[in-house]
């Protein structure tokens, strides 16, 4: 079972590093925020450079990448840092849904965290002396709330871009 968890962690890290589009589209939703927008706001919305709109943080920075379907995937950076860390429980995606007139920010659950959680519960039930392993679940819980706050910052950055009052002629690059 431990080998399967390690393999799951390595596969997940590889898919994150490669920005695999299917990996950012599938999974269990832990965070789902919808931002209503008018068709005009959606037409002028650009999600490029969204990481620059986030407030500076002492955690690892979030990095963003466009996916082939037009949505934007994001995750924690893999750049080595001496800053504070937590276990990233989610990978994220920002997508524009013109039909529903909204922008959605979604956080999908880490398969490794889910697998470890599902493995720990039966182990602790069978071996009550293993209860200190519950610390991992407490750390996941704390990490979820930290990451949830960071995803709310992404929502606020998207909301600020939607409500932007800059006319397109002022934002367009000179030719």
C-alpha positions as CSV (number, residue, x, y, z in Angstrom):
1,X,0.0,0.0,0.0
2,X,2.9,2.4,0.8
3,X,4.4,1.7,-2.6
4,X,1.1,2.6,-4.3
5,X,1.0,5.9,-2.3
6,X,4.5,6.8,-3.3
7,X,3.8,6.0,-6.9
8,X,0.6,8.1,-6.8
9,X,2.6,11.0,-5.4
10,X,5.3,10.7,-8.1
11,X,2.7,10.5,-10.9
12,X,0.8,13.5,-9.5
13,X,4.0,15.5,-9.2
14,X,4.9,14.6,-12.8
15,X,1.4,15.6,-14.1
16,X,1.6,18.9,-12.2
17,X,5.1,19.6,-13.6
18,X,4.1,18.8,-17.1
19,X,0.9,20.9,-16.8
20,X,-1.2,18.0,-18.2
21,X,-4.5,19.5,-19.3
22,X,-6.6,16.4,-18.4
23,X,-5.2,16.5,-14.9
24,X,-6.4,20.0,-14.3
25,X,-9.9,19.2,-15.7
26,X,-10.6,16.1,-13.7
27,X,-10.9,15.4,-10.0
28,X,-12.8,16.0,-6.8
29,X,-13.8,19.6,-6.4
30,X,-12.8,21.1,-3.0
31,X,-13.2,24.7,-4.0
32,X,-15.7,26.2,-6.5
33,X,-16.3,29.9,-6.7
34,X,-18.5,31.4,-9.4
35,X,-18.2,35.0,-10.4
36,X,-21.2,36.4,-12.3
37,X,-20.3,38.7,-15.3
38,X,-22.0,40.4,-18.1
39,X,-21.3,39.4,-21.7
40,X,-19.4,42.7,-22.1
41,X,-17.2,42.0,-19.1
42,X,-16.5,38.5,-20.3
43,X,-15.6,39.8,-23.8
44,X,-13.0,42.2,-22.4
45,X,-11.6,39.8,-19.7
46,X,-8.0,38.7,-20.1
47,X,-6.6,36.2,-17.7
48,X,-3.0,36.5,-18.9
49,X,-0.6,37.6,-16.2
50,X,-3.1,36.9,-13.4
51,X,-0.2,35.9,-11.0
52,X,0.9,39.6,-11.0
53,X,-2.5,40.7,-9.6
54,X,-2.2,38.5,-6.5
55,X,-1.0,40.2,-3.3
56,X,2.6,39.4,-2.2
57,X,2.6,36.4,0.1
58,X,5.1,34.6,2.3
59,X,4.0,31.2,0.9
60,X,5.2,29.8,-2.4
61,X,3.9,31.8,-5.3
62,X,1.1,30.5,-7.5
63,X,2.0,29.9,-11.1
64,X,-0.5,30.0,-14.0
65,X,-0.5,28.5,-17.4
66,X,-3.0,28.6,-20.3
67,X,-4.6,25.3,-21.2
68,X,-5.6,24.4,-24.8
69,X,-9.3,24.8,-24.0
70,X,-8.8,28.5,-23.1
71,X,-8.9,28.0,-19.3
72,X,-6.0,28.8,-17.0
73,X,-4.5,26.2,-14.8
74,X,-2.6,27.1,-11.6
75,X,-0.6,25.5,-8.8
76,X,2.1,26.2,-6.3
77,X,5.5,26.9,-7.8
78,X,8.2,24.2,-7.7
79,X,10.9,26.9,-7.3
80,X,13.0,26.1,-4.2
81,X,12.2,28.7,-1.4
82,X,13.0,29.3,2.2
83,X,9.5,30.7,2.8
84,X,6.7,29.0,4.7
85,X,5.3,25.9,3.2
86,X,2.2,23.7,3.5
87,X,1.1,20.5,1.7
88,X,-0.7,21.6,-1.5
89,X,-4.0,19.8,-1.4
90,X,-5.4,21.4,-4.6
91,X,-4.5,22.3,-8.1
92,X,-6.6,25.0,-9.6
93,X,-8.3,26.2,-12.8
94,X,-9.9,29.4,-13.9
95,X,-12.4,29.1,-16.7
96,X,-14.8,31.4,-18.5
97,X,-18.3,30.1,-19.1
98,X,-19.9,32.5,-21.5
99,X,-23.1,30.4,-21.7
100,X,-23.7,30.8,-17.9
101,X,-22.2,34.3,-17.9
102,X,-19.7,33.5,-15.2
103,X,-16.0,32.9,-14.5
104,X,-15.3,29.9,-12.3
105,X,-12.3,29.3,-10.0
106,X,-12.1,25.6,-9.2
107,X,-9.7,23.8,-6.8
108,X,-9.4,20.0,-7.4
109,X,-8.3,17.6,-4.6
110,X,-4.8,16.1,-4.6
111,X,-5.1,12.4,-5.3
112,X,-2.2,11.7,-2.9
113,X,-3.9,13.5,0.0
114,X,-7.1,11.6,-0.7
115,X,-5.3,8.3,-0.9
116,X,-3.3,8.9,2.3
117,X,-6.5,9.9,4.1
118,X,-8.4,6.8,2.9
119,X,-5.5,4.6,4.0
120,X,-5.0,6.2,7.4
121,X,-8.6,5.7,8.6
122,X,-8.6,1.8,8.4
123,X,-5.0,1.6,9.8
124,X,-6.1,3.6,12.9
125,X,-9.2,1.5,13.3
126,X,-7.2,-1.7,13.1
127,X,-4.3,-0.4,15.2
128,X,-5.4,2.2,17.7
129,X,-1.8,2.7,18.7
130,X,-1.3,4.4,15.4
131,X,-3.4,7.3,16.4
132,X,-0.5,9.8,16.2
133,X,-0.7,9.4,12.4
134,X,-3.9,11.5,12.6
135,X,-1.5,14.5,12.7
136,X,-1.2,14.2,9.0
137,X,-4.9,14.7,8.6
138,X,-4.7,17.8,10.9
139,X,-1.9,19.1,8.7
140,X,-4.0,18.6,5.6
141,X,-6.9,20.4,7.2
142,X,-4.7,23.4,8.1
143,X,-3.2,23.3,4.6
144,X,-6.7,23.3,3.1
145,X,-7.6,26.5,4.9
146,X,-4.4,28.2,3.9
147,X,-4.8,27.2,0.3
148,X,-8.5,28.1,0.4
149,X,-7.5,31.7,1.4
150,X,-5.1,31.8,-1.5
151,X,-7.8,30.6,-3.9
152,X,-10.1,33.4,-2.7
153,X,-7.3,35.8,-3.6
154,X,-7.4,34.4,-7.1
155,X,-11.2,35.0,-7.1
156,X,-10.7,38.6,-6.0
157,X,-8.0,39.2,-8.7
158,X,-10.4,37.8,-11.4
159,X,-13.3,39.9,-9.9
160,X,-11.1,43.0,-10.0
161,X,-10.2,42.4,-13.7
162,X,-13.9,41.9,-14.5
163,X,-14.8,45.2,-13.0
164,X,-11.9,47.1,-14.6
165,X,-12.9,50.4,-16.1
166,X,-10.0,50.7,-18.5
167,X,-11.2,51.3,-22.0
168,X,-9.6,48.9,-24.5
169,X,-8.0,51.7,-26.5
170,X,-6.0,52.7,-23.5
171,X,-4.9,49.2,-22.7
172,X,-4.0,48.1,-26.2
173,X,-0.4,48.2,-27.1
174,X,0.7,51.0,-29.6
175,X,1.5,49.8,-33.1
